[in-house]
Amino acid sequence: MLTQISNVLSEEDLQQINQLVSEAQWQAGNLSAGSHATDIKHNEEMHQDCESWKSINKLVIAKLYRHPEFQRAVLPCKVSAAFVSRYGPGMKYPPHVDDPVMGGASGRYRSDVAVTVFLSDANTYDGGELHIHTRFGPVSVKLNAGAAVVYPASSLHEVTEITSGQRLACVLWAQSLVRSAEQREILSDLDEARQALHISAKAAQVTATVDRAYTNLLRLWSEV
């Protein structure tokens, strides 16, 4: 399931982030890559010891957690820190699959879901599309600043080469309460339906029935 989420970050948030980016320290992106991706990952990442990264990470994680579409699509159990990436001309990240288990020994998590939060408007750089290879074929994603895309971390994906401008984004991963992407998609559709029923027919029996079905499926499929 691939979900695009608009307005994760406000204009005020983006202005604050842009100021923090200008003050940040950067390092080679392949330092955080898995062993299979060290030689192919060509970008920069914000150093996680600098104050800019600490502020951006705190802001982005908080805004994602408060967004109802993120909660609906991901059902987060654990969420990683946000890696702030920067791509300039000539930089790219060829096709790869994310590591299945991430984090240090004291805080490991299963990477069920990948999230990209865009920090640059789409018209400010050329190239840099996020290509996600789904079972229905490749999908190209290039959203404006403040929007996000959520997709299974098991998907083959890539960031195409930047030919001009600069692409800034936050990338993070989540372990979901529900391991199966197919089950998460069913729950997301059902939750959307029950929320609509709560608005249009709150007291109706069908609303209670759909509510109960969603709750019990989540109980059946969740892992805690």
N, CA, C and O of each residue as an XYZ file, in Angstrom:
896
protein
N       0.833     -1.186      0.000
C       0.000      0.000      0.000
C       0.870      1.239      0.000
O       1.768      1.375      0.831
N       0.610      2.133     -0.919
C       1.338      3.393     -1.025
C       0.364      4.524     -0.707
O      -0.683      4.647     -1.343
N       0.709      5.345      0.274
C      -0.176      6.421      0.725
C       0.557      7.755      0.692
O       1.638      7.888      1.264
N      -0.028      8.734      0.028
C       0.508     10.088      0.037
C      -0.253     10.907      1.079
O      -1.482     10.875      1.135
N       0.493     11.636      1.898
C      -0.093     12.424      2.990
C       0.283     13.884      2.791
O       1.464     14.232      2.787
N      -0.700     14.721      2.629
C      -0.425     16.147      2.429
C      -0.361     16.875      3.771
O      -0.935     16.430      4.765
N       0.341     17.989      3.775
C       0.356     18.910      4.914
C       0.800     18.273      6.231
O       0.215     18.528      7.283
N       1.833     17.449      6.158
C       2.444     16.962      7.396
C       3.134     18.124      8.107
O       3.049     18.260      9.327
N       3.817     18.958      7.322
C       4.511     20.136      7.857
C       3.866     21.394      7.318
O       3.488     21.455      6.148
N       3.739     22.401      8.172
C       3.166     23.689      7.781
C       4.236     24.591      7.159
O       5.426     24.276      7.202
N       3.812     25.687      6.595
C       4.769     26.665      6.060
C       5.701     27.167      7.158
O       6.896     27.354      6.929
N       5.156     27.380      8.334
C       5.987     27.821      9.465
C       7.021     26.762      9.825
O       8.178     27.082     10.098
N       6.596     25.494      9.825
C       7.537     24.396     10.096
C       8.662     24.392      9.069
O       9.832     24.249      9.424
N       8.307     24.548      7.794
C       9.302     24.489      6.722
C      10.278     25.655      6.798
O      11.464     25.490      6.515
N       9.792     26.830      7.178
C      10.694     27.975      7.349
C      11.689     27.701      8.471
O      12.874     28.012      8.348
N      11.206     27.122      9.555
C      12.097     26.777     10.665
C      13.125     25.742     10.229
O      14.304     25.860     10.563
N      12.688     24.728      9.483
C      13.596     23.685      9.017
C      14.644     24.250      8.074
O      15.817     23.892      8.173
N      14.241     25.130      7.159
C      15.199     25.728      6.220
C      16.292     26.492      6.952
O      17.453     26.448      6.543
N      15.943     27.187      8.021
C      16.943     27.896      8.809
C      17.886     26.909      9.493
O      19.097     27.125      9.533
N      17.328     25.831     10.027
C      18.149     24.816     10.690
C      19.073     24.117      9.693
O      20.216     23.800     10.023
N      18.583     23.877      8.475
C      19.401     23.238      7.444
C      20.632     24.078      7.128
O      21.723     23.545      6.928
N      20.448     25.408      7.084
C      21.558     26.299      6.746
C      22.654     26.292      7.814
O      23.787     26.691      7.547
N      22.314     25.840      9.021
C      23.271     25.835     10.131
C      23.813     24.438     10.436
O      24.593     24.268     11.373
N      23.406     23.442      9.653
C      23.675     22.036      9.989
C      25.052     21.574      9.552
O      25.705     22.206      8.721
N      25.477     20.466     10.124
C      26.682     19.749      9.707
C      26.246     18.526      8.896
O      25.234     17.894      9.199
N      27.034     18.202      7.853
C      26.654     17.129      6.941
C      27.762     16.100      6.823
O      28.928     16.394      7.086
N      27.394     14.896      6.427
C      28.369     13.829      6.210
C      27.906     12.974      5.029
O      26.772     13.110      4.569
N      28.778     12.099      4.544
C      28.441     11.223      3.423
C      27.299     10.292      3.813
O      27.308      9.697      4.890
N      26.309     10.174      2.915
C      25.134      9.377      3.220
C      25.408      7.892      3.329
O      24.674      7.179      4.013
N      26.460      7.409      2.664
C      26.701      5.964      2.697
C      27.216      5.482      4.051
O      27.335      4.276      4.267
N      27.523      6.399      4.961
C      27.951      5.996      6.296
C      26.824      5.311      7.066
O      27.079      4.525      7.979
N      25.567      5.612      6.692
C      24.427      4.991      7.376
C      23.827      3.850      6.575
O      22.845      3.244      7.003
N      24.403      3.547      5.417
C      23.846      2.509      4.546
C      24.197      1.120      5.059
O      25.219      0.926      5.718
N      23.330      0.150      4.744
C      23.655     -1.233      5.017
C      24.822     -1.681      4.159
O      25.200     -0.993      3.211
N      25.392     -2.825      4.484
C      26.597     -3.282      3.788
C      26.372     -3.447      2.291
O      27.300     -3.269      1.501
N      25.139     -3.789      1.892
C      24.857     -3.998      0.479
C      24.722     -2.699     -0.296
O      24.762     -2.712     -1.527
N      24.562     -1.565      0.403
C      24.277     -0.297     -0.274
C      25.398      0.728     -0.142
O      25.290      1.831     -0.678
N      26.464      0.382      0.556
C      27.536      1.344      0.815
C      28.114      1.918     -0.475
O      28.431      3.106     -0.540
N      28.253      1.085     -1.496
C      28.907      1.516     -2.736
C      27.956      2.207     -3.716
O      28.412      2.766     -4.714
N      26.651      2.182     -3.455
C      25.717      2.746     -4.435
C      24.984      3.986     -3.932
O      24.380      4.711     -4.723
N      25.033      4.233     -2.634
C      24.295      5.363     -2.073
C      25.133      6.637     -2.189
O      26.187      6.756     -1.564
N      24.657      7.577     -2.987
C      25.397      8.820     -3.220
C      24.519     10.020     -2.843
O      23.779     10.554     -3.669
N      24.621     10.420     -1.595
C      23.932     11.619     -1.110
C      24.666     12.120      0.131
O      25.733     11.616      0.482
N      24.087     13.103      0.778
C      24.607     13.594      2.055
C      23.516     13.457      3.100
O      22.329     13.508      2.777
N      23.916     13.283      4.357
C      22.958     13.226      5.455
C      23.407     14.149      6.581
O      24.598     14.304      6.852
N      22.430     14.745      7.217
C      22.721     15.644      8.326
C      23.305     14.844      9.492
O      22.784     13.795      9.868
N      24.386     15.359     10.048
C      25.042     14.693     11.172
C      24.096     14.709     12.378
O      23.566     15.757     12.745
N      23.891     13.544     12.986
C      22.908     13.446     14.059
C      23.415     13.931     15.417
O      22.699     13.846     16.415
N      24.633     14.431     15.454
C      25.125     15.060     16.677
C      24.876     16.563     16.702
O      25.046     17.201     17.741
N      24.473     17.135     15.565
C      24.322     18.595     15.525
C      22.938     19.009     16.016
O      21.987     18.231     15.941
N      22.832     20.230     16.515
C      21.588     20.726     17.097
C      20.486     20.849     16.047
O      19.307     20.671     16.355
N      20.872     21.154     14.804
C      19.871     21.266     13.741
C      19.127     19.953     13.555
O      17.900     19.931     13.456
N      19.891     18.843     13.508
C      19.241     17.551     13.326
C      18.315     17.239     14.499
O      17.201     16.757     14.294
N      18.754     17.501     15.701
C      17.932     17.189     16.875
C      16.600     17.925     16.821
O      15.564     17.360     17.173
N      16.618     19.177     16.383
C      15.382     19.975     16.310
C      14.481     19.483     15.179
O      13.267     19.372     15.354
N      15.074     19.188     14.021
C      14.275     18.720     12.877
C      13.665     17.360     13.184
O      12.487     17.135     12.907
N      14.444     16.462     13.747
C      13.945     15.133     14.086
C      12.760     15.230     15.038
O      11.741     14.572     14.823
N      12.876     16.024     16.065
C      11.805     16.172     17.053
C      10.541     16.723     16.399
O       9.439     16.247     16.674
N      10.697     17.721     15.540
C       9.548     18.354     14.889
C       8.845     17.390     13.934
O       7.624     17.244     13.983
N       9.614     16.735     13.069
C       9.021     15.865     12.046
C       8.326     14.670     12.688
O       7.211     14.327     12.295
N       8.958     14.033     13.661
C       8.342     12.884     14.324
C       7.043     13.292     15.014
O       6.047     12.573     14.939
N       7.050     14.433     15.680
C       5.846     14.887     16.377
C       4.712     15.159     15.399
O       3.571     14.774     15.655
N       5.012     15.819     14.277
C       3.975     16.135     13.303
C       3.426     14.871     12.637
O       2.224     14.771     12.393
N       4.298     13.913     12.343
C       3.823     12.662     11.765
C       2.886     11.936     12.727
O       1.811     11.487     12.329
N       3.287     11.820     13.980
C       2.483     11.079     14.954
C       1.106     11.713     15.145
O       0.134     11.009     15.421
N       1.017     13.027     15.002
C      -0.266     13.702     15.190
C      -1.146     13.656     13.943
O      -2.318     14.029     14.002
N      -0.596     13.204     12.819
C      -1.368     13.239     11.580
C      -2.241     11.979     11.487
O      -1.720     10.864     11.535
N      -3.562     12.149     11.355
C      -4.453     10.970     11.342
C      -4.190     10.030     10.175
O      -4.371      8.821     10.318
N      -3.767     10.547      9.022
C      -3.488      9.671      7.884
C      -2.271      8.789      8.135
O      -2.238      7.638      7.701
N      -1.274      9.319      8.831
C      -0.107      8.512      9.193
C      -0.517      7.398     10.147
O      -0.118      6.248      9.963
N      -1.299      7.724     11.152
C      -1.758      6.716     12.100
C      -2.577      5.641     11.395
O      -2.418      4.453     11.675
N      -3.450      6.053     10.482
C      -4.318      5.109      9.788
C      -3.514      4.167      8.893
O      -3.752      2.959      8.887
N      -2.565      4.718      8.141
C      -1.827      3.926      7.160
C      -0.747      3.056      7.796
O      -0.465      1.962      7.307
N      -0.145      3.532      8.878
C       1.030      2.862      9.445
C       0.705      2.039     10.684
O       1.297      0.979     10.888
N      -0.219      2.503     11.512
C      -0.467      1.871     12.817
C       0.858      1.674     13.548
O       1.242      0.544     13.851
N       1.562      2.779     13.834
C       2.942      2.670     14.316
C       3.063      2.056     15.703
O       2.299      2.367     16.617
N       4.047      1.173     15.827
C       4.428      0.620     17.118
C       5.755      1.233     17.567
O       5.906      1.649     18.716
N       6.720      1.281     16.628
C       8.011      1.921     16.859
C       8.353      2.742     15.616
O       8.094      2.313     14.492
N       8.932      3.913     15.824
C       9.321      4.779     14.714
C      10.777      5.175     14.898
O      11.200      5.544     15.993
N      11.532      5.094     13.818
C      12.953      5.428     13.876
C      13.159      6.933     13.964
O      12.220      7.715     13.813
N      14.387      7.318     14.208
C      14.770      8.719     14.035
C      14.671      9.068     12.550
O      14.699      8.190     11.688
N      14.555     10.360     12.271
C      14.433     10.835     10.889
C      15.822     11.167     10.341
O      16.518     12.027     10.880
N      16.213     10.491      9.284
C      17.462     10.815      8.597
C      17.175     11.966      7.634
O      16.292     11.858      6.784
N      17.915     13.060      7.764
C      17.733     14.207      6.879
C      18.735     14.078      5.739
O      19.944     14.156      5.956
N      18.226     13.878      4.518
C      19.102     13.633      3.373
C      19.123     14.837      2.439
O      18.159     15.598      2.349
N      20.252     14.987      1.746
C      20.423     16.070      0.767
C      21.054     15.489     -0.496
O      22.084     14.817     -0.442
N      20.414     15.762     -1.631
C      20.927     15.345     -2.940
C      21.186     16.585     -3.780
O      20.316     17.445     -3.914
N      22.373     16.676     -4.341
C      22.715     17.717     -5.300
C      22.953     17.105     -6.657
O      22.822     15.891     -6.810
N      23.302     17.910     -7.660
C      23.531     17.399     -9.018
C      24.508     16.224     -9.040
O      25.578     16.267     -8.433
N      24.105     15.170     -9.762
C      24.923     13.978     -9.892
C      24.681     12.940     -8.809
O      25.151     11.809     -8.933
N      23.961     13.292     -7.750
C      23.724     12.350     -6.659
C      22.478     11.509     -6.925
O      21.529     11.971     -7.558
N      22.494     10.268     -6.432
C      21.368      9.353     -6.624
C      21.509      8.193     -5.647
O      22.541      8.024     -4.998
N      20.447      7.400     -5.560
C      20.465      6.177     -4.761
C      19.788      5.098     -5.606
O      18.561      4.998     -5.606
N      20.568      4.289     -6.327
C      20.019      3.296     -7.246
C      19.110      2.275     -6.549
O      19.020      2.268     -5.321
N      18.437      1.418     -7.322
C      17.463      0.480     -6.753
C      18.032     -0.354     -5.603
O      19.131     -0.900     -5.693
N      17.247     -0.439     -4.514
C      17.671     -1.180     -3.333
C      16.444     -1.519     -2.494
O      15.364     -0.964     -2.697
N      16.625     -2.422     -1.567
C      15.604     -2.761     -0.577
C      16.179     -2.445      0.799
O      17.334     -2.766      1.079
N      15.384     -1.821      1.651
C      15.859     -1.435      2.978
C      16.130     -2.662      3.845
O      15.529     -3.719      3.655
N      17.049     -2.500      4.803
C      17.342     -3.575      5.743
C      16.066     -3.971      6.498
O      15.281     -3.099      6.872
N      15.850     -5.262      6.724
C      14.615     -5.697      7.377
C      14.548     -5.369      8.866
O      13.466     -5.152      9.413
N      15.714     -5.334      9.520
C      15.780     -4.999     10.948
C      16.799     -3.889     11.106
O      17.915     -3.982     10.593
N      16.422     -2.849     11.809
C      17.291     -1.683     11.974
C      17.446     -1.353     13.449
O      16.794     -1.945     14.309
N      18.322     -0.396     13.723
C      18.541      0.051     15.092
C      19.672     -0.700     15.774
O      20.114     -1.753     15.313
N      20.129     -0.133     16.881
C      21.190     -0.754     17.663
C      20.665     -1.909     18.493
O      19.462     -2.168     18.527
N      21.570     -2.596     19.156
C      21.195     -3.784     19.934
C      20.182     -3.462     21.030
O      19.384     -4.323     21.400
N      20.201     -2.251     21.549
C      19.290     -1.893     22.637
C      17.959     -1.339     22.130
O      17.059     -1.069     22.926
N      17.827     -1.168     20.817
C      16.579     -0.601     20.301
C      16.259     -1.062     18.897
O      16.014     -0.238     18.016
N      16.255     -2.363     18.672
C      15.995     -2.873     17.332
C      14.507     -2.797     16.998
O      13.647     -2.874     17.876
N      14.231     -2.643     15.711
C      12.842     -2.623     15.245
C      12.795     -3.208     13.843
O      13.775     -3.163     13.099
N      11.639     -3.757     13.499
C      11.416     -4.318     12.166
C      10.955     -3.191     11.239
O      10.036     -2.448     11.583
N      11.569     -3.060     10.091
C      11.225     -1.971      9.180
C      10.090     -2.407      8.247
O      10.328     -2.820      7.112
N       8.859     -2.307      8.743
C       7.683     -2.650      7.943
C       7.361     -1.572      6.920
O       6.986     -1.870      5.786
N       7.509     -0.326      7.330
C       7.044      0.815      6.538
C       8.169      1.829      6.387
O       8.868      2.137      7.351
N       8.340      2.343      5.180
C       9.275      3.441      4.913
C       8.485      4.724      4.699
O       7.391      4.708      4.134
N       9.047      5.824      5.155
C       8.382      7.127      5.044
C       9.378      8.152      4.508
O      10.498      8.257      5.008
N       8.972      8.899      3.501
C       9.755     10.043      3.028
C       8.915     11.302      3.217
O       7.799     11.394      2.706
N       9.456     12.270      3.953
C       8.824     13.578      4.120
C       9.626     14.569      3.287
O      10.806     14.794      3.557
N       9.002     15.156      2.290
C       9.699     16.049      1.372
C       9.871     17.430      2.004
O       8.939     17.985      2.586
N      11.090     17.973      1.876
C      11.407     19.296      2.433
C      11.690     20.325      1.349
O      11.857     21.506      1.654
N      11.748     19.900      0.082
C      11.964     20.806     -1.055
C      10.770     20.715     -1.990
O      10.259     19.623     -2.237
N      10.321     21.847     -2.512
C       9.242     21.815     -3.498
C       9.700     21.119     -4.771
O      10.865     21.209     -5.156
N       8.785     20.435     -5.408
C       9.110     19.619     -6.579
C       9.683     20.436     -7.728
O      10.473     19.924     -8.521
N       9.291     21.704     -7.823
C       9.749     22.526     -8.962
C      11.099     23.191     -8.719
O      11.551     23.979     -9.550
N      11.757     22.887     -7.589
C      13.045     23.517     -7.290
C      14.235     22.635     -7.668
O      15.384     23.043     -7.504
N      13.967     21.431     -8.172
C      15.059     20.561     -8.605
C      14.557     19.651     -9.725
O      13.365     19.358     -9.825
N      15.483     19.220    -10.552
C      15.176     18.300    -11.650
C      15.750     16.925    -11.327
O      16.841     16.815    -10.768
N      15.007     15.877    -11.684
C      15.380     14.532    -11.278
C      14.961     14.317     -9.836
O      14.089     15.019     -9.324
N      15.586     13.341     -9.178
C      15.321     13.131     -7.757
C      13.971     12.515     -7.444
O      13.490     12.621     -6.316
N      13.338     11.859     -8.447
C      12.077     11.191     -8.164
C      12.311      9.952     -7.307
O      13.317      9.260     -7.463
N      11.385      9.680     -6.411
C      11.389      8.429     -5.666
C      10.606      7.414     -6.489
O       9.386      7.520     -6.615
N      11.306      6.433     -7.048
C      10.676      5.372     -7.826
C      10.454      4.171     -6.907
O      11.402      3.626     -6.343
N       9.196      3.769     -6.765
C       8.839      2.618     -5.929
C       8.287      1.539     -6.849
O       7.331      1.777     -7.588
N       8.883      0.361     -6.804
C       8.476     -0.738     -7.668
C       7.424     -1.568     -6.930
O       7.751     -2.309     -6.002
N       6.168     -1.441     -7.344
C       5.074     -2.164     -6.719
C       4.706     -3.380     -7.564
O       5.228     -3.553     -8.665
N       3.816     -4.214     -7.056
C       3.392     -5.390     -7.823
C       2.552     -5.008     -9.033
O       2.290     -5.841     -9.900
N       2.128     -3.739     -9.093
C       1.375     -3.249    -10.243
C       2.253     -2.445    -11.201
O       1.762     -1.875    -12.175
N       3.567     -2.404    -10.913
C       4.482     -1.655    -11.746
C       5.107     -0.506    -10.971
O       4.737     -0.261     -9.822
N       6.051      0.204    -11.586
C       6.745      1.292    -10.888
C       5.857      2.514    -10.698
O       5.047      2.849    -11.562
N       6.020      3.170     -9.566
C       5.314      4.413     -9.248
C       6.364      5.477     -8.969
O       7.291      5.250     -8.192
N       6.223      6.636     -9.600
C       7.163      7.744     -9.397
C       6.522      8.784     -8.490
O       5.410      9.244     -8.752
N       7.231      9.157     -7.414
C       6.689     10.094     -6.431
C       7.634     11.280     -6.294
O       8.830     11.116     -6.051
N       7.081     12.471     -6.453
C       7.841     13.712     -6.268
C       6.859     14.755     -5.762
O       6.149     15.382     -6.548
N       6.820     14.942     -4.441
C       5.816     15.783     -3.805
C       6.413     17.113     -3.384
O       7.631     17.278     -3.326
N       5.532     18.056     -3.092
C       5.985     19.361     -2.622
C       6.374     19.308     -1.149
O       6.022     18.373     -0.430
N       7.097     20.318     -0.721
C       7.585     20.389      0.652
C       6.424     20.303      1.638
O       5.389     20.945      1.461
N       6.618     19.499      2.675
C       5.603     19.332      3.707
C       4.753     18.093      3.541
O       4.078     17.676      4.482
N       4.773     17.485      2.342
C       4.006     16.268      2.087
C       4.879     15.036      2.323
O       6.105     15.132      2.363
N       4.235     13.879      2.480
C       4.956     12.641      2.755
C       4.363     11.503      1.950
O       3.210     11.555      1.522
N       5.173     10.474      1.751
C       4.698      9.232      1.146
C       5.089      8.077      2.063
O       6.190      8.043      2.612
N       4.162      7.136      2.215
C       4.340      5.964      3.066
C       4.208      4.729      2.182
O       3.270      4.639      1.391
N       5.130      3.777      2.302
C       5.073      2.581      1.461
C       5.800      1.428      2.151
O       6.604      1.666      3.052
N       5.534      0.177      1.747
C       6.203     -0.951      2.386
C       7.720     -0.888      2.196
O       8.202     -0.688      1.081
N       8.458     -1.057      3.274
C       9.920     -0.990      3.196
C      10.498     -2.176      2.435
O      11.667     -2.155      2.050
N       9.700     -3.195      2.217
C      10.146     -4.352      1.445
C      10.186     -4.068     -0.056
O      10.690     -4.886     -0.825
N       9.663     -2.923     -0.477
C       9.614     -2.583     -1.903
C      10.994     -2.223     -2.437
O      11.770     -1.548     -1.760
N      11.299     -2.673     -3.652
C      12.469     -2.175     -4.362
C      12.204     -0.714     -4.719
O      11.158     -0.394     -5.283
N      13.148      0.175     -4.393
C      12.919      1.593     -4.663
C      14.252      2.288     -4.918
O      15.315      1.727     -4.654
N      14.188      3.500     -5.429
C      15.393      4.265     -5.762
C      15.080      5.753     -5.766
O      13.925      6.157     -5.891
N      16.123      6.559     -5.628
C      16.044      8.004     -5.871
C      16.854      8.271     -7.128
O      18.057      8.011     -7.172
N      16.181      8.794     -8.154
C      16.863      8.998     -9.432
C      17.843     10.163     -9.341
O      17.766     10.989     -8.432
N      18.752     10.212    -10.287
C      19.827     11.206    -10.262
C      19.298     12.636    -10.362
O      18.431     12.939    -11.182
N      19.830     13.490     -9.524
C      19.538     14.923     -9.587
C      20.346     15.540    -10.728
O      21.553     15.320    -10.826
N      19.682     16.310    -11.589
C      20.390     16.982    -12.674
C      20.572     18.472    -12.401
O      21.492     19.092    -12.934
N      19.699     19.051    -11.573
C      19.888     20.442    -11.153
C      19.081     20.696     -9.895
O      18.090     20.016     -9.630
N      19.518     21.690     -9.116
C      18.830     22.015     -7.875
C      19.259     21.124     -6.729
O      20.291     20.456     -6.789
N      18.451     21.125     -5.689
C      18.784     20.386     -4.472
C      17.524     19.755     -3.895
O      16.491     20.411     -3.770
N      17.620     18.480     -3.547
C      16.490     17.733     -2.971
C      16.764     17.460     -1.499
O      17.728     16.777     -1.154
N      15.912     17.998     -0.638
C      15.997     17.758      0.800
C      14.793     16.933      1.232
O      13.669     17.185      0.797
N      15.032     15.951      2.086
C      13.933     15.117      2.569
C      14.317     14.480      3.886
O      15.499     14.334      4.200
N      13.309     14.103      4.655
C      13.502     13.265      5.831
C      13.054     11.855      5.477
O      12.001     11.661      4.868
N      13.858     10.879      5.861
C      13.540      9.473      5.611
C      13.531      8.746      6.950
O      14.447      8.910      7.756
N      12.504      7.950      7.184
C      12.424      7.195      8.425
C      11.642      5.915      8.201
O      11.037      5.714      7.147
N      11.664      5.046      9.215
C      11.022      3.737      9.110
C      10.197      3.486     10.347
O      10.441      4.055     11.412
N       9.202      2.612     10.182
C       8.332      2.288     11.310
C       8.077      0.787     11.363
O       7.929      0.126     10.336
N       8.030      0.269     12.583
C       7.494     -1.062     12.806
C       6.024     -0.891     13.122
O       5.664     -0.166     14.050
N       5.187     -1.542     12.369
C       3.746     -1.412     12.545
C       3.230     -2.408     13.578
O       3.851     -3.443     13.818
N       2.091     -2.089     14.186
C       1.397     -3.060     15.019
C       0.955     -4.266     14.197
O       0.774     -5.363     14.725
N       0.782     -4.036     12.870
C       0.323     -5.090     11.967
C       1.415     -5.344     10.938
O       1.707     -4.474     10.119
N       2.017     -6.516     10.971
C       3.160     -6.823     10.127
C       2.810     -6.841      8.638
O       3.599     -6.370      7.819
N       1.650     -7.374      8.277
C       1.270     -7.587      6.886
C       0.805     -6.297      6.215
O      -0.079     -5.609      6.726
N       1.406     -5.970      5.063
C       0.985     -4.785      4.312
C      -0.451     -4.933      3.814
O      -1.200     -3.957      3.787
N      -0.837     -6.140      3.422
C      -2.196     -6.373      2.942
C      -3.221     -6.163      4.055
O      -4.286     -5.590      3.824
N      -2.900     -6.622      5.247
C      -3.811     -6.425      6.377
C      -3.884     -4.951      6.763
O      -4.957     -4.459      7.111
N      -2.763     -4.245      6.707
C      -2.780     -2.811      7.000
C      -3.682     -2.064      6.012
O      -4.390     -1.129      6.387
N      -3.646     -2.489      4.753
C      -4.474     -1.830      3.740
C      -5.957     -2.066      4.020
O      -6.764     -1.146      3.883
N      -6.320     -3.277      4.406
C      -7.719     -3.564      4.758
C      -8.150     -2.709      5.941
O      -9.231     -2.119      5.924
N      -7.311     -2.641      6.961
C      -7.642     -1.848      8.143
C      -7.750     -0.368      7.815
O      -8.621      0.319      8.348
N      -6.877      0.136      6.945
C      -6.927      1.541      6.555
C      -8.241      1.859      5.844
O      -8.882      2.868      6.138
N      -8.638      0.997      4.906
C      -9.909      1.201      4.192
C     -11.089      1.145      5.155
O     -12.008      1.960      5.069
N     -11.059      0.184      6.066
C     -12.153      0.026      7.018
C     -12.224      1.205      7.983
O     -13.313      1.653      8.340
N     -11.066      1.707      8.403
C     -11.040      2.856      9.308
C     -11.580      4.104      8.611
O     -12.299      4.897      9.220
N     -11.234      4.276      7.335
C     -11.770      5.416      6.584
C     -13.290      5.342      6.512
O     -13.973      6.357      6.652
N     -13.820      4.141      6.292
C     -15.271      3.965      6.227
C     -15.930      4.246      7.577
O     -16.975      4.894      7.636
N     -15.325      3.764      8.650
C     -15.953      3.967      9.966
C     -15.893      5.426     10.400
O     -16.805      5.909     11.070
N     -14.821      6.139     10.021
C     -14.762      7.565     10.339
C     -15.852      8.335      9.596
O     -16.461      9.247     10.155
N     -16.097      7.967      8.337
C     -17.171      8.613      7.570
C     -18.532      8.321      8.194
O     -19.386      9.205      8.262
N     -18.736      7.095      8.648
C     -20.000      6.738      9.288
C     -20.195      7.489     10.607
O     -21.320      7.857     10.945
N     -19.129      7.715     11.344
C     -19.237      8.464     12.596
C     -19.688      9.896     12.347
O     -20.307     10.515     13.212
N     -19.381     10.421     11.168
C     -19.810     11.778     10.817
C     -21.239     11.785     10.292
O     -22.031     12.647     10.670
N     -21.581     10.824      9.415
C     -22.875     10.856      8.731
C     -23.978     10.094      9.449
O     -25.156     10.416      9.293
N     -23.610      9.082     10.238
C     -24.641      8.251     10.874
C     -24.123      7.695     12.188
O     -24.023      6.481     12.361
N     -23.800      8.571     13.096
C     -23.120      8.176     14.337
C     -23.933      7.177     15.152
O     -23.369      6.257     15.745
N     -25.266      7.351     15.187
C     -26.099      6.503     16.034
C     -26.596      5.249     15.326
O     -27.289      4.436     15.938
N     -26.259      5.074     14.053
C     -26.788      3.946     13.285
C     -26.127      2.636     13.703
O     -24.979      2.616     14.148
N     -26.881      1.535     13.549
C     -26.362      0.223     13.889
C     -25.172     -0.161     13.011
O     -24.233     -0.808     13.475
N     -25.217      0.247     11.728
C     -24.117     -0.098     10.825
C     -22.801      0.530     11.289
O     -21.733     -0.050     11.089
N     -22.873      1.703     11.902
C     -21.676      2.356     12.419
C     -21.058      1.532     13.542
O     -19.843      1.337     13.586
N     -21.891      1.057     14.434
C     -21.406      0.223     15.532
C     -20.833     -1.094     15.001
O     -19.846     -1.605     15.530
N     -21.453     -1.635     13.960
C     -20.989     -2.900     13.386
C     -19.609     -2.743     12.750
O     -18.720     -3.567     12.967
N     -19.437     -1.681     11.964
C     -18.149     -1.437     11.318
C     -17.086     -1.128     12.369
O     -15.945     -1.575     12.256
N     -17.462     -0.369     13.380
C     -16.545     -0.060     14.482
C     -16.053     -1.347     15.141
O     -14.860     -1.509     15.397
N     -16.970     -2.242     15.407
C     -16.617     -3.502     16.074
C     -15.729     -4.362     15.170
O     -14.778     -4.988     15.640
N     -16.042     -4.390     13.881
C     -15.242     -5.182     12.953
C     -13.809     -4.660     12.895
O     -12.860     -5.445     12.919
N     -13.648     -3.338     12.820
C     -12.300     -2.755     12.783
C     -11.537     -3.083     14.060
O     -10.387     -3.520     14.011
N     -12.179     -2.870     15.196
C     -11.519     -3.082     16.485
C     -11.072     -4.534     16.653
O      -9.965     -4.799     17.121
N     -11.933     -5.464     16.272
C     -11.593     -6.868     16.475
C     -10.586     -7.390     15.454
O      -9.813     -8.296     15.766
N     -10.581     -6.838     14.240
C      -9.543     -7.212     13.290
C      -8.176     -6.697     13.760
O      -7.168     -7.393     13.642
N      -8.158     -5.475     14.290
C      -6.899     -4.945     14.811
C      -6.410     -5.788     15.988
O      -5.214     -6.046     16.121
N      -7.346     -6.216     16.840
C      -6.977     -7.095     17.952
C      -6.424     -8.432     17.456
O      -5.481     -8.976     18.030
N      -7.026     -8.954     16.378
C      -6.624    -10.247     15.827
C      -5.251    -10.178     15.161
O      -4.454    -11.108     15.290
N      -4.968     -9.086     14.452
C      -3.776     -9.013     13.626
C      -2.590     -8.304     14.268
O      -1.471     -8.419     13.768
N      -2.800     -7.582     15.349
C      -1.708     -6.771     15.912
C      -0.730     -7.640     16.686
O      -1.079     -8.682     17.241
N       0.533     -7.157     16.700
C       1.610     -7.801     17.458
C       2.209     -6.755     18.389
O       2.687     -5.717     17.932
N       2.187     -7.018     19.670
C       2.752     -6.073     20.635
C       3.673     -6.814     21.595
O       4.254     -6.201     22.491
